[in-house]
């Protein structure tokens, strides 16, 4: 499986993310796939945790869905596109993935 395909698979729910993580770690590690694995982990965790805030949860959920779509478009185009404002932090925090 090539790096672009693994990055797209990572976007398909948390199960796809786990599959992409396992495949990326078992084969030769691709930087492109690792980049999107880190971005998506931040999007999934941030979206879940911040959506629990009463009154703001729906707005925050919509924002994180937009981030997810932007990330998916970047993966499909074969470009590394960071999540606005918080993407560099995801790359730093999850650099071991």
N, C-alpha and C positions, 0 to 999 in steps of 0.2 A: 504494500500500500504506500502510495507516495505521500509526501508531507501535506500537500494541499487537501487530499482526501481525508487524512487523519484530522486535520484542523476542522474540516466541515463536519465530520462525525462527532467531534467534541461538542459541537453546537446542538446536537440532537439530545436534549434532556440531560439529566445528570448521569444516566446510564451510558449514553454516548460519550460523555466526558470521561467516565471511568474506563470504557473500552479504549478510547484514544490514549489515555494515560498509560494503560497496561501495554498496548501495542508499541507506543513510543519508547517505553522503557525496556521492552524486551528486544526490539530490533535496534538498529543503529539510531541513536537519538537525533531527531531532526530539530534544528533551532526554530524553524517556522512553526512546527507543531507545538513545541514547548512554549513558544511565545503565546499562542492562542489558548493553551491549557492554563497558563498563568492568568491571562486576561479573564477567561471564563470563570475560573475559580473565584476571582475577586467579584465578578458580576453576580454570580450565583449567591455567594455568601453575603455580599452587600445588599443585594435585592431582598434576600430572605430576612436578614436581621432588621434592616430599616423598614421593611413593610409591616413589621410588628408594631410600629409606632402608631397609636391611635390618631385618627383624623388626618395624618399625613401619609398613611400607609398606601392608599390608592394612588396618590400622585407620585410617590417614590417608586411604586411598582411600575407605573407607566414609564417613568424615566429609565429604569433599569431594563425594561423591555426594549426601549429605543436603543440603549447601549448594546443590547444583545443583537439586535438587527444590524446595527452599524458594524459590529464585530463579524457577524456572518457575511455581510457584503464584502468586507475586507478579506476574509478567508477565501471566498469564492473568486475574488479578483486576483488572489495570490499576492496581496500586499499586506504588510504589517501595519495595521491601523490601531492606534492606542485608544482606549476608552477615554473620552474627554475628562479632563481634570484629575482623574484618579488612576489612569492607566500606568503612568510611571511608578506609582506606589505598588501596584500589583506586581510589576516586573521585579521590583526590589524585594518585596515581602516574600514572594513565592519563588525566588530564584533557584531553589533546590529542585524544583520540578522540571 
